[in-house]
Amino acid sequence: EIVLTQSPGTLSLSPGERATLSCRASQSVGSSYLAWYQQKSGQAPRLLIYGASSRATGIPDRFSGSGSGTDFTLTIRRLEPEDSAVYYCQQYGRSPETFGQGTKVEIK
Amino acid sequence: QLQLQESGPGLVKPSETLSLTCSVSGGSISSSSYYWGWIRQPPGKGLEWIGSIYYTGSTYYNPSLKSRVTISVDTSKNQFSLKLTSVTAADTAVYHCARSGYYVRYFDYWGQGTLVTVSS
């Protein structure tokens, strides 16, 4: 199976700053078959990005995704307090679908 | 607005079978465009995809759980279900149901999740 490794484990930033989250795959996930999710405490994950760079419905343009092959990035510009959450990447290029272990974003 | 809601026992004894149902509202489970899946999350840990089903009953499972998992669908009730046999404490988790595309299998709608604890 494809193993996804996310870094850093925790990111602590101030409002207005930029967050850069990394997701590295153990092998190519194919034609950018990578998604990002946001999970706030006690809630279900929410789809942010699919196809590596396409924003899901209703997601503000402060969130952007990039990358291909094995290296992917989620960027959150102009951090807001409500962005405090754990962010997961998921590959769906090859079954079984797998998730990264998550990056926690803390807003100071 | 599509909604998914998990239901089932919150406590299961070791070696027994975990059974959960996901009720779908605001849309038809019989759509040709989607798979319906189960994902679990142990307390304080990450997400693990368990398996998915198409409305015709076609399934595919995570190989790590395949020997213990059965997912079924009831289109008349707009529901799909999960059975996990021979559970242990390692199966304690929040279990989410979710929808994915038929060809592109990211999960765009999720249920809130239900905590299942395996304990005697």
gemmi code that builds the backbone of each chain (N, CA, C; Angstrom):
import gemmi

chains = {
    "A": [
        ("GLU", (0.831, -1.182, 0.000), (0.000, 0.000, 0.000), (0.880, 1.252, 0.000)),
        ("ILE", (0.314, 2.350, -0.430), (1.048, 3.617, -0.455), (1.007, 4.246, 0.932)),
        ("VAL", (2.170, 4.530, 1.475), (2.279, 5.179, 2.780), (2.455, 6.678, 2.570)),
        ("LEU", (1.650, 7.450, 3.263), (1.733, 8.908, 3.213), (2.348, 9.424, 4.505)),
        ("THR", (3.385, 10.242, 4.376), (4.056, 10.822, 5.536), (3.862, 12.327, 5.528)),
        ("GLN", (3.233, 12.841, 6.571), (2.972, 14.272, 6.660), (3.978, 14.940, 7.597)),
        ("SER", (4.326, 16.152, 7.241), (5.210, 16.940, 8.094), (4.855, 18.411, 7.998)),
        ("PRO", (5.120, 19.192, 9.058), (5.559, 18.711, 10.364), (4.401, 18.058, 11.113)),
        ("GLY", (4.686, 17.529, 12.300), (3.612, 16.958, 13.098), (2.688, 18.006, 13.662)),
        ("THR", (3.306, 19.118, 14.085), (2.550, 20.246, 14.628), (3.135, 21.539, 14.095)),
        ("LEU", (2.262, 22.473, 13.800), (2.639, 23.777, 13.295), (1.955, 24.821, 14.175)),
        ("SER", (2.723, 25.683, 14.786), (2.162, 26.710, 15.659), (2.452, 28.079, 15.052)),
        ("LEU", (1.422, 28.772, 14.617), (1.585, 30.025, 13.897), (0.607, 31.081, 14.415)),
        ("SER", (0.861, 32.315, 14.068), (-0.002, 33.415, 14.492), (-1.020, 33.750, 13.409)),
        ("PRO", (-2.130, 34.348, 13.801), (-3.109, 34.780, 12.793), (-2.459, 35.668, 11.748)),
        ("GLY", (-2.846, 35.467, 10.494), (-2.305, 36.258, 9.402), (-1.099, 35.630, 8.729)),
        ("GLU", (-0.473, 34.659, 9.401), (0.695, 33.995, 8.817), (0.269, 32.927, 7.814)),
        ("ARG", (1.291, 32.369, 7.156), (1.053, 31.340, 6.158), (1.492, 29.995, 6.704)),
        ("ALA", (0.660, 28.963, 6.496), (1.001, 27.604, 6.900), (1.312, 26.773, 5.665)),
        ("THR", (2.398, 26.027, 5.735), (2.773, 25.139, 4.637), (2.885, 23.718, 5.178)),
        ("LEU", (2.010, 22.843, 4.684), (1.945, 21.464, 5.146), (2.390, 20.542, 4.028)),
        ("SER", (3.175, 19.537, 4.383), (3.732, 18.631, 3.396), (3.142, 17.229, 3.539)),
        ("CYS", (2.994, 16.553, 2.405), (2.526, 15.173, 2.352), (3.380, 14.463, 1.307)),
        ("ARG", (4.122, 13.461, 1.750), (5.007, 12.724, 0.845), (4.544, 11.282, 0.748)),
        ("ALA", (4.436, 10.774, -0.471), (3.972, 9.410, -0.708), (5.143, 8.471, -0.957)),
        ("SER", (4.986, 7.223, -0.533), (6.052, 6.223, -0.680), (6.232, 5.799, -2.140)),
        ("GLN", (5.243, 6.080, -2.966), (5.338, 5.869, -4.401), (4.340, 6.795, -5.072)),
        ("SER", (4.470, 6.968, -6.356), (3.613, 7.912, -7.055), (2.132, 7.572, -6.876)),
        ("VAL", (1.333, 8.619, -6.643), (-0.109, 8.400, -6.485), (-0.842, 8.579, -7.806)),
        ("GLY", (-0.091, 8.612, -8.903), (-0.725, 8.684, -10.202), (-1.105, 10.106, -10.561)),
        ("SER", (-2.151, 10.255, -11.313), (-2.511, 11.573, -11.858), (-3.051, 12.512, -10.785)),
        ("SER", (-2.217, 12.819, -9.801), (-2.574, 13.773, -8.752), (-3.804, 13.339, -7.972)),
        ("TYR", (-3.901, 12.045, -7.702), (-5.048, 11.536, -6.955), (-4.812, 11.729, -5.455)),
        ("LEU", (-4.797, 13.000, -5.040), (-4.534, 13.321, -3.656), (-5.534, 14.348, -3.156)),
        ("ALA", (-6.038, 14.123, -1.935), (-6.998, 15.028, -1.308), (-6.474, 15.483, 0.049)),
        ("TRP", (-6.989, 16.616, 0.475), (-6.691, 17.146, 1.802), (-8.002, 17.350, 2.559)),
        ("TYR", (-7.944, 17.068, 3.864), (-9.107, 17.229, 4.729), (-8.719, 18.050, 5.954)),
        ("GLN", (-9.691, 18.741, 6.499), (-9.553, 19.460, 7.750), (-10.458, 18.792, 8.771)),
        ("GLN", (-9.913, 18.501, 9.957), (-10.737, 17.924, 11.008), (-10.593, 18.744, 12.288)),
        ("LYS", (-11.664, 19.371, 12.690), (-11.686, 20.084, 13.958), (-12.100, 19.119, 15.060)),
        ("SER", (-11.738, 19.475, 16.275), (-11.961, 18.595, 17.412), (-13.427, 18.180, 17.524)),
        ("GLY", (-13.664, 16.876, 17.584), (-15.003, 16.353, 17.759), (-15.867, 16.366, 16.519)),
        ("GLN", (-15.273, 16.707, 15.369), (-16.050, 16.777, 14.135), (-15.559, 15.772, 13.108)),
        ("ALA", (-16.364, 15.561, 12.097), (-15.955, 14.729, 10.977), (-14.958, 15.493, 10.110)),
        ("PRO", (-14.115, 14.792, 9.388), (-13.240, 15.477, 8.422), (-14.063, 16.207, 7.368)),
        ("ARG", (-13.517, 17.321, 6.883), (-14.156, 18.107, 5.817), (-13.208, 18.151, 4.638)),
        ("LEU", (-13.716, 17.834, 3.461), (-12.895, 17.866, 2.253), (-12.512, 19.294, 1.911)),
        ("LEU", (-11.218, 19.527, 1.745), (-10.717, 20.848, 1.343), (-10.304, 20.871, -0.127)),
        ("ILE", (-9.473, 19.900, -0.486), (-8.805, 19.869, -1.781), (-8.904, 18.464, -2.350)),
        ("TYR", (-9.154, 18.348, -3.650), (-9.085, 17.059, -4.338), (-8.300, 17.256, -5.633)),
        ("GLY", (-7.861, 16.166, -6.213), (-7.048, 16.276, -7.420), (-5.798, 17.108, -7.216)),
        ("ALA", (-5.301, 17.087, -5.997), (-4.088, 17.788, -5.562), (-4.235, 19.304, -5.461)),
        ("SER", (-5.091, 19.901, -6.302), (-5.123, 21.369, -6.334), (-6.507, 21.976, -6.522)),
        ("SER", (-7.548, 21.178, -6.623), (-8.898, 21.710, -6.822), (-9.590, 21.890, -5.476)),
        ("ARG", (-10.095, 23.103, -5.246), (-10.801, 23.351, -3.991), (-12.198, 22.766, -4.032)),
        ("ALA", (-12.606, 22.167, -2.909), (-13.966, 21.650, -2.800), (-14.950, 22.817, -2.676)),
        ("THR", (-16.199, 22.511, -2.858), (-17.245, 23.525, -2.810), (-17.239, 24.254, -1.468)),
        ("GLY", (-17.243, 25.578, -1.537), (-17.349, 26.379, -0.325), (-16.046, 26.608, 0.418)),
        ("ILE", (-14.951, 26.094, -0.092), (-13.656, 26.266, 0.584), (-13.041, 27.597, 0.142)),
        ("PRO", (-12.668, 28.444, 1.096), (-12.110, 29.759, 0.727), (-10.795, 29.630, -0.021)),
        ("ASP", (-10.499, 30.638, -0.818), (-9.291, 30.572, -1.654), (-8.015, 30.792, -0.857)),
        ("ARG", (-8.131, 30.967, 0.462), (-6.938, 30.976, 1.314), (-6.272, 29.595, 1.340)),
        ("PHE", (-7.055, 28.566, 1.017), (-6.541, 27.200, 0.994), (-6.156, 26.850, -0.444)),
        ("SER", (-4.939, 26.351, -0.605), (-4.523, 25.930, -1.929), (-3.650, 24.683, -1.828)),
        ("GLY", (-3.744, 23.850, -2.856), (-2.954, 22.631, -2.891), (-2.096, 22.598, -4.134)),
        ("SER", (-0.957, 21.927, -4.013), (-0.060, 21.794, -5.153), (0.705, 20.491, -5.038)),
        ("GLY", (1.405, 20.160, -6.120), (2.247, 18.974, -6.123), (1.772, 17.918, -7.087)),
        ("SER", (2.606, 16.907, -7.263), (2.277, 15.774, -8.126), (3.244, 14.639, -7.817)),
        ("GLY", (2.882, 13.465, -8.288), (3.759, 12.316, -8.095), (3.819, 11.859, -6.654)),
        ("THR", (4.861, 12.251, -5.952), (5.031, 11.820, -4.563), (5.067, 12.969, -3.557)),
        ("ASP", (5.135, 14.201, -4.010), (5.263, 15.331, -3.097), (4.145, 16.345, -3.283)),
        ("PHE", (3.447, 16.595, -2.200), (2.278, 17.462, -2.241), (2.331, 18.455, -1.085)),
        ("THR", (1.703, 19.609, -1.306), (1.704, 20.672, -0.308), (0.314, 21.277, -0.184)),
        ("LEU", (-0.089, 21.523, 1.056), (-1.280, 22.318, 1.337), (-0.802, 23.631, 1.935)),
        ("THR", (-1.223, 24.727, 1.356), (-0.866, 26.059, 1.856), (-2.118, 26.770, 2.346)),
        ("ILE", (-2.019, 27.323, 3.537), (-3.116, 28.121, 4.079), (-2.590, 29.544, 4.266)),
        ("ARG", (-3.082, 30.472, 3.477), (-2.660, 31.863, 3.582), (-3.522, 32.591, 4.614)),
        ("ARG", (-2.950, 33.613, 5.183), (-3.671, 34.502, 6.108), (-4.459, 33.680, 7.135)),
        ("LEU", (-3.718, 32.943, 7.948), (-4.339, 32.073, 8.945), (-5.347, 32.823, 9.814)),
        ("GLU", (-6.439, 32.130, 10.082), (-7.466, 32.654, 10.979), (-7.629, 31.692, 12.160)),
        ("PRO", (-8.113, 32.187, 13.294), (-8.294, 31.301, 14.468), (-9.108, 30.053, 14.145)),
        ("GLU", (-10.057, 30.167, 13.236), (-10.915, 29.025, 12.899), (-10.181, 27.938, 12.111)),
        ("ASP", (-8.956, 28.216, 11.689), (-8.171, 27.223, 10.938), (-7.476, 26.231, 11.865)),
        ("SER", (-7.609, 26.424, 13.156), (-7.019, 25.495, 14.113), (-7.681, 24.123, 13.966)),
        ("ALA", (-6.887, 23.110, 13.605), (-7.439, 21.805, 13.270), (-6.286, 20.854, 12.967)),
        ("VAL", (-6.654, 19.585, 12.727), (-5.709, 18.610, 12.193), (-6.020, 18.442, 10.707)),
        ("TYR", (-4.973, 18.435, 9.899), (-5.121, 18.322, 8.449), (-4.543, 16.988, 7.984)),
        ("TYR", (-5.329, 16.265, 7.189), (-4.921, 14.961, 6.679), (-4.861, 14.989, 5.161)),
        ("CYS", (-3.868, 14.285, 4.620), (-3.875, 14.026, 3.188), (-4.351, 12.589, 2.965)),
        ("GLN", (-4.883, 12.334, 1.785), (-5.370, 11.006, 1.432), (-5.048, 10.764, -0.042)),
        ("GLN", (-4.530, 9.572, -0.347), (-4.308, 9.230, -1.750), (-5.393, 8.250, -2.190)),
        ("TYR", (-5.841, 8.425, -3.426), (-6.847, 7.518, -3.971), (-6.450, 7.041, -5.363)),
        ("GLY", (-5.152, 7.070, -5.593), (-4.648, 6.593, -6.875), (-4.529, 5.083, -6.953)),
        ("ARG", (-4.345, 4.475, -5.783), (-4.186, 3.029, -5.755), (-4.829, 2.485, -4.490)),
        ("SER", (-5.647, 1.446, -4.640), (-6.283, 0.834, -3.484), (-5.268, -0.019, -2.723)),
        ("PRO", (-5.275, 0.000, -1.377), (-6.272, 0.662, -0.540), (-6.029, 2.165, -0.417)),
        ("GLU", (-7.121, 2.905, -0.383), (-7.005, 4.320, -0.108), (-6.316, 4.485, 1.248)),
        ("THR", (-5.374, 5.385, 1.349), (-4.653, 5.586, 2.595), (-4.584, 7.065, 2.957)),
        ("PHE", (-4.429, 7.304, 4.248), (-4.342, 8.657, 4.790), (-2.983, 8.858, 5.437)),
        ("GLY", (-2.542, 10.104, 5.456), (-1.385, 10.458, 6.258), (-1.764, 10.502, 7.722)),
        ("GLN", (-0.766, 10.666, 8.571), (-1.006, 10.638, 10.013), (-1.490, 11.956, 10.570)),
        ("GLY", (-1.483, 12.999, 9.728), (-2.034, 14.289, 10.129), (-0.993, 15.301, 10.557)),
        ("THR", (-1.298, 16.563, 10.326), (-0.528, 17.702, 10.833), (-1.473, 18.581, 11.639)),
        ("LYS", (-1.104, 18.853, 12.865), (-1.917, 19.713, 13.721), (-1.494, 21.151, 13.542)),
        ("VAL", (-2.422, 22.017, 13.225), (-2.146, 23.444, 13.097), (-2.746, 24.154, 14.299)),
        ("GLU", (-1.867, 24.802, 15.049), (-2.288, 25.577, 16.216), (-2.147, 27.050, 15.895)),
        ("ILE", (-3.124, 27.831, 16.293), (-3.083, 29.271, 16.095), (-2.750, 29.916, 17.446)),
        ("LYS", (-1.661, 30.654, 17.474), (-1.213, 31.257, 18.741), (-2.185, 32.325, 19.245)),
    ],
    "B": [
        ("GLN", (-29.392, 18.859, 0.763), (-28.058, 18.624, 1.286), (-27.945, 17.164, 1.726)),
        ("LEU", (-26.957, 16.473, 1.211), (-26.759, 15.076, 1.579), (-26.333, 14.974, 3.034)),
        ("GLN", (-26.918, 14.020, 3.740), (-26.538, 13.762, 5.124), (-26.364, 12.273, 5.336)),
        ("LEU", (-25.353, 11.924, 6.135), (-25.103, 10.535, 6.496), (-25.096, 10.432, 8.021)),
        ("GLN", (-25.713, 9.374, 8.538), (-25.816, 9.214, 9.976), (-25.550, 7.765, 10.353)),
        ("GLU", (-24.528, 7.579, 11.192), (-24.191, 6.236, 11.669), (-25.042, 5.857, 12.879)),
        ("SER", (-25.324, 4.577, 13.011), (-26.054, 4.093, 14.185), (-25.603, 2.677, 14.507)),
        ("GLY", (-25.723, 2.329, 15.784), (-25.332, 1.004, 16.223), (-24.841, 1.031, 17.652)),
        ("PRO", (-24.580, -0.145, 18.216), (-24.116, -0.232, 19.611), (-22.803, 0.496, 19.838)),
        ("GLY", (-22.709, 1.156, 20.974), (-21.484, 1.857, 21.322), (-20.496, 0.989, 22.080)),
        ("LEU", (-20.929, -0.194, 22.479), (-20.075, -1.093, 23.249), (-20.218, -2.514, 22.702)),
        ("VAL", (-19.078, -3.112, 22.403), (-19.059, -4.484, 21.879), (-18.033, -5.284, 22.683)),
        ("LYS", (-18.363, -6.505, 22.980), (-17.440, -7.348, 23.746), (-16.360, -7.935, 22.838)),
        ("PRO", (-15.181, -8.148, 23.395), (-14.104, -8.792, 22.614), (-14.572, -10.126, 22.047)),
        ("SER", (-14.125, -10.406, 20.817), (-14.420, -11.618, 20.041), (-15.801, -11.572, 19.382)),
        ("GLU", (-16.618, -10.572, 19.727), (-17.944, -10.488, 19.108), (-17.892, -9.675, 17.797)),
        ("THR", (-19.065, -9.448, 17.222), (-19.151, -8.763, 15.939), (-19.692, -7.343, 16.103)),
        ("LEU", (-18.975, -6.402, 15.536), (-19.381, -5.000, 15.523), (-20.300, -4.801, 14.315)),
        ("SER", (-21.465, -4.198, 14.557), (-22.418, -3.953, 13.472), (-22.879, -2.503, 13.504)),
        ("LEU", (-22.715, -1.827, 12.382), (-23.131, -0.432, 12.263), (-23.910, -0.235, 10.969)),
        ("THR", (-24.791, 0.750, 10.993), (-25.567, 1.107, 9.814), (-25.402, 2.591, 9.531)),
        ("CYS", (-25.334, 2.930, 8.267), (-25.275, 4.329, 7.837), (-26.542, 4.646, 7.055)),
        ("SER", (-27.303, 5.607, 7.537), (-28.522, 6.039, 6.859), (-28.228, 7.296, 6.050)),
        ("VAL", (-28.603, 7.253, 4.783), (-28.329, 8.359, 3.872), (-29.633, 9.118, 3.598)),
        ("SER", (-29.599, 10.430, 3.744), (-30.764, 11.253, 3.437), (-30.337, 12.425, 2.564)),
        ("GLY", (-31.312, 12.951, 1.819), (-31.013, 14.078, 0.949), (-30.417, 13.663, -0.378)),
        ("GLY", (-30.399, 12.389, -0.655), (-29.864, 11.859, -1.905), (-30.053, 10.359, -1.958)),
        ("SER", (-29.925, 9.789, -3.148), (-30.149, 8.361, -3.312), (-28.843, 7.571, -3.271)),
        ("ILE", (-28.853, 6.504, -2.498), (-27.694, 5.622, -2.433), (-27.539, 4.852, -3.739)),
        ("SER", (-28.572, 4.849, -4.558), (-28.566, 4.101, -5.826), (-27.997, 4.906, -6.984)),
        ("SER", (-27.421, 6.052, -6.710), (-26.778, 6.827, -7.766), (-25.619, 6.043, -8.363)),
        ("SER", (-25.485, 6.106, -9.673), (-24.413, 5.373, -10.353), (-23.051, 6.049, -10.198)),
        ("SER", (-23.036, 7.217, -9.592), (-21.813, 8.025, -9.565), (-20.960, 7.838, -8.319)),
        ("TYR", (-21.454, 7.057, -7.354), (-20.786, 7.052, -6.053), (-20.559, 5.672, -5.463)),
        ("TYR", (-19.507, 5.595, -4.647), (-19.298, 4.503, -3.709), (-19.632, 5.039, -2.326)),
        ("TRP", (-19.896, 4.110, -1.417), (-20.230, 4.447, -0.030), (-19.284, 3.665, 0.877)),
        ("GLY", (-18.599, 4.393, 1.744), (-17.531, 3.741, 2.484), (-17.573, 3.912, 3.994)),
        ("TRP", (-16.705, 3.136, 4.634), (-16.514, 3.218, 6.084), (-15.044, 3.560, 6.355)),
        ("ILE", (-14.841, 4.492, 7.255), (-13.508, 4.911, 7.691), (-13.536, 4.969, 9.216)),
        ("ARG", (-12.463, 4.519, 9.844), (-12.436, 4.564, 11.298), (-11.243, 5.368, 11.803)),
        ("GLN", (-11.360, 5.799, 13.066), (-10.341, 6.642, 13.673), (-10.214, 6.280, 15.142)),
        ("PRO", (-9.178, 5.524, 15.519), (-8.962, 5.243, 16.942), (-8.778, 6.548, 17.711)),
        ("PRO", (-9.163, 6.560, 18.980), (-9.061, 7.794, 19.765), (-7.672, 8.414, 19.694)),
        ("GLY", (-7.618, 9.671, 19.307), (-6.356, 10.395, 19.255), (-5.444, 10.012, 18.104)),
        ("LYS", (-5.938, 9.202, 17.178), (-5.098, 8.741, 16.077), (-5.661, 9.150, 14.720)),
        ("GLY", (-5.048, 8.632, 13.667), (-5.416, 9.016, 12.314), (-6.537, 8.175, 11.725)),
        ("LEU", (-6.755, 8.373, 10.436), (-7.882, 7.773, 9.718), (-7.455, 6.510, 8.980)),
        ("GLU", (-8.331, 5.513, 8.997), (-8.080, 4.251, 8.294), (-9.317, 3.887, 7.481)),
        ("TRP", (-9.154, 3.763, 6.169), (-10.247, 3.334, 5.313), (-10.480, 1.841, 5.514)),
        ("ILE", (-11.761, 1.459, 5.708), (-12.107, 0.064, 5.968), (-12.554, -0.633, 4.690)),
        ("GLY", (-13.449, 0.026, 3.945), (-13.968, -0.584, 2.732), (-15.093, 0.250, 2.169)),
        ("SER", (-15.511, -0.084, 0.942), (-16.556, 0.678, 0.269), (-17.453, -0.237, -0.538)),
        ("ILE", (-18.676, 0.255, -0.807), (-19.656, -0.537, -1.547), (-20.357, 0.343, -2.570)),
        ("TYR", (-20.691, -0.267, -3.713), (-21.480, 0.367, -4.763), (-22.918, -0.089, -4.582)),
        ("TYR", (-23.867, 0.657, -5.127), (-25.269, 0.329, -4.876), (-25.664, -1.052, -5.401)),
        ("THR", (-24.897, -1.575, -6.334), (-25.182, -2.913, -6.872), (-24.750, -4.018, -5.910)),
        ("GLY", (-23.995, -3.627, -4.877), (-23.471, -4.599, -3.929), (-22.006, -4.923, -4.130)),
        ("SER", (-21.420, -4.380, -5.172), (-19.992, -4.597, -5.413), (-19.175, -3.922, -4.312)),
        ("THR", (-18.215, -4.663, -3.755), (-17.438, -4.150, -2.626), (-15.941, -4.256, -2.882)),
        ("TYR", (-15.197, -3.416, -2.164), (-13.758, -3.619, -2.087), (-13.319, -3.180, -0.693)),
        ("TYR", (-12.347, -3.913, -0.169), (-11.975, -3.748, 1.228), (-10.481, -3.473, 1.383)),
        ("ASN", (-10.138, -2.881, 2.525), (-8.745, -2.751, 2.898), (-8.209, -4.159, 3.200)),
        ("PRO", (-7.132, -4.545, 2.539), (-6.597, -5.906, 2.773), (-6.278, -6.184, 4.236)),
        ("SER", (-5.944, -5.141, 4.993), (-5.586, -5.348, 6.393), (-6.773, -5.800, 7.234)),
        ("LEU", (-7.989, -5.588, 6.743), (-9.191, -5.937, 7.497), (-10.094, -6.899, 6.738)),
        ("LYS", (-9.743, -7.203, 5.527), (-10.637, -7.909, 4.609), (-11.200, -9.210, 5.176)),
        ("SER", (-10.389, -9.938, 5.934), (-10.842, -11.243, 6.435), (-11.945, -11.104, 7.484)),
        ("ARG", (-12.118, -9.913, 8.038), (-13.096, -9.731, 9.119), (-14.255, -8.804, 8.749)),
        ("VAL", (-14.209, -8.204, 7.565), (-15.172, -7.152, 7.216), (-16.191, -7.615, 6.175)),
        ("THR", (-17.429, -7.212, 6.398), (-18.469, -7.341, 5.383), (-19.250, -6.042, 5.337)),
        ("ILE", (-19.362, -5.466, 4.139), (-20.190, -4.283, 3.935), (-21.329, -4.663, 3.003)),
        ("SER", (-22.532, -4.263, 3.365), (-23.715, -4.574, 2.569), (-24.543, -3.318, 2.350)),
        ("VAL", (-25.458, -3.375, 1.394), (-26.290, -2.221, 1.064), (-27.755, -2.634, 0.992)),
        ("ASP", (-28.620, -1.742, 1.456), (-30.071, -1.932, 1.350), (-30.621, -0.702, 0.647)),
        ("THR", (-30.790, -0.796, -0.656), (-31.227, 0.369, -1.426), (-32.656, 0.772, -1.077)),
        ("SER", (-33.485, -0.180, -0.639), (-34.876, 0.150, -0.305), (-34.946, 1.067, 0.917)),
        ("LYS", (-33.955, 0.959, 1.779), (-33.907, 1.799, 2.990), (-32.908, 2.943, 2.863)),
        ("ASN", (-32.210, 3.001, 1.737), (-31.161, 4.023, 1.533), (-30.105, 3.936, 2.628)),
        ("GLN", (-29.679, 2.724, 2.907), (-28.713, 2.463, 3.980), (-27.630, 1.509, 3.508)),
        ("PHE", (-26.485, 1.576, 4.170), (-25.478, 0.549, 4.007), (-24.908, 0.224, 5.374)),
        ("SER", (-24.327, -0.952, 5.495), (-23.957, -1.456, 6.814), (-22.552, -2.035, 6.832)),
        ("LEU", (-22.012, -2.083, 8.029), (-20.671, -2.625, 8.281), (-20.771, -3.713, 9.325)),
        ("LYS", (-20.115, -4.830, 9.070), (-19.927, -5.860, 10.081), (-18.441, -6.162, 10.174)),
        ("LEU", (-17.941, -6.146, 11.405), (-16.544, -6.455, 11.677), (-16.524, -7.541, 12.731)),
        ("THR", (-15.973, -8.689, 12.384), (-16.021, -9.840, 13.282), (-14.780, -9.923, 14.166)),
        ("SER", (-14.891, -10.738, 15.197), (-13.762, -11.062, 16.088), (-13.036, -9.812, 16.563)),
        ("VAL", (-13.775, -8.869, 17.101), (-13.172, -7.579, 17.473), (-12.293, -7.717, 18.713)),
        ("THR", (-11.314, -6.837, 18.793), (-10.441, -6.709, 19.955), (-10.402, -5.236, 20.354)),
        ("ALA", (-9.674, -4.950, 21.414), (-9.568, -3.564, 21.866), (-8.989, -2.659, 20.780)),
        ("ALA", (-8.186, -3.219, 19.894), (-7.596, -2.429, 18.806), (-8.640, -1.916, 17.816)),
        ("ASP", (-9.841, -2.468, 17.877), (-10.918, -2.013, 16.995), (-11.731, -0.871, 17.606)),
        ("THR", (-11.390, -0.468, 18.815), (-12.041, 0.688, 19.433), (-11.719, 1.931, 18.621)),
        ("ALA", (-12.753, 2.623, 18.163), (-12.542, 3.767, 17.274), (-13.859, 4.504, 17.056)),
        ("VAL", (-13.736, 5.701, 16.510), (-14.890, 6.378, 15.941), (-15.033, 5.873, 14.510)),
        ("TYR", (-16.205, 5.389, 14.164), (-16.469, 4.847, 12.838), (-17.313, 5.859, 12.063)),
        ("HIS", (-16.768, 6.287, 10.916), (-17.460, 7.231, 10.044), (-17.936, 6.522, 8.794)),
        ("CYS", (-19.119, 6.889, 8.316), (-19.482, 6.505, 6.959), (-19.310, 7.740, 6.067)),
        ("ALA", (-19.065, 7.504, 4.784), (-18.756, 8.619, 3.892), (-19.054, 8.231, 2.444)),
        ("ARG", (-19.175, 9.259, 1.603), (-19.423, 9.032, 0.172), (-18.160, 9.370, -0.627)),
        ("SER", (-17.870, 8.532, -1.601), (-16.780, 8.867, -2.524), (-17.278, 8.721, -3.953)),
        ("GLY", (-16.527, 9.281, -4.869), (-16.871, 9.150, -6.267), (-16.625, 7.734, -6.769)),
        ("TYR", (-17.250, 7.398, -7.893), (-17.040, 6.049, -8.457), (-15.631, 5.914, -9.001)),
        ("TYR", (-15.146, 6.944, -9.685), (-13.812, 6.878, -10.303), (-12.746, 7.560, -9.460)),
        ("VAL", (-13.105, 8.643, -8.835), (-12.143, 9.382, -8.022), (-12.582, 9.290, -6.569)),
        ("ARG", (-11.850, 8.507, -5.802), (-12.376, 8.062, -4.516), (-11.860, 8.850, -3.337)),
        ("TYR", (-12.066, 10.173, -3.429), (-11.922, 10.973, -2.225), (-13.325, 11.070, -1.617)),
        ("PHE", (-13.381, 11.460, -0.345), (-14.641, 11.414, 0.400), (-15.189, 12.831, 0.577)),
        ("ASP", (-16.305, 13.108, -0.052), (-16.812, 14.483, -0.048), (-17.919, 14.734, 0.970)),
        ("TYR", (-18.582, 13.695, 1.402), (-19.574, 13.834, 2.471), (-19.288, 12.770, 3.528)),
        ("TRP", (-19.368, 13.197, 4.795), (-19.059, 12.325, 5.913), (-20.189, 12.355, 6.938)),
        ("GLY", (-20.372, 11.220, 7.613), (-21.194, 11.225, 8.802), (-20.386, 11.741, 9.980)),
        ("GLN", (-21.088, 12.123, 11.033), (-20.432, 12.673, 12.211), (-19.545, 11.648, 12.900)),
        ("GLY", (-19.897, 10.373, 12.747), (-19.116, 9.316, 13.375), (-19.765, 8.810, 14.653)),
        ("THR", (-19.493, 7.562, 14.961), (-19.996, 6.968, 16.195), (-18.868, 6.202, 16.868)),
        ("LEU", (-18.708, 6.419, 18.160), (-17.651, 5.753, 18.915), (-18.091, 4.343, 19.280)),
        ("VAL", (-17.267, 3.385, 18.912), (-17.497, 2.004, 19.313), (-16.332, 1.574, 20.199)),
        ("THR", (-16.649, 1.162, 21.388), (-15.650, 0.707, 22.353), (-15.739, -0.806, 22.474)),
        ("VAL", (-14.588, -1.455, 22.369), (-14.543, -2.906, 22.548), (-14.018, -3.180, 23.956)),
        ("SER", (-14.885, -3.733, 24.776), (-14.525, -3.983, 26.169), (-15.499, -4.991, 26.764)),
        ("SER", (-14.985, -5.770, 27.695), (-15.852, -6.734, 28.375), (-16.558, -6.088, 29.565)),
    ],
}
model = gemmi.Model(1)
for chain_id, residues in chains.items():
    chain = gemmi.Chain(chain_id)
    for i, (resn, *xyz) in enumerate(residues, 1):
        res = gemmi.Residue()
        res.name, res.seqid = resn, gemmi.SeqId(i, " ")
        for name, pos in zip(("N", "CA", "C"), xyz):
            atom = gemmi.Atom()
            atom.name, atom.element = name, gemmi.Element(name[0])
            atom.pos, atom.b_iso = gemmi.Position(*pos), 0.0
            res.add_atom(atom)
        chain.add_residue(res)
    model.add_chain(chain)
structure = gemmi.Structure()
structure.add_model(model)
structure.setup_entities()
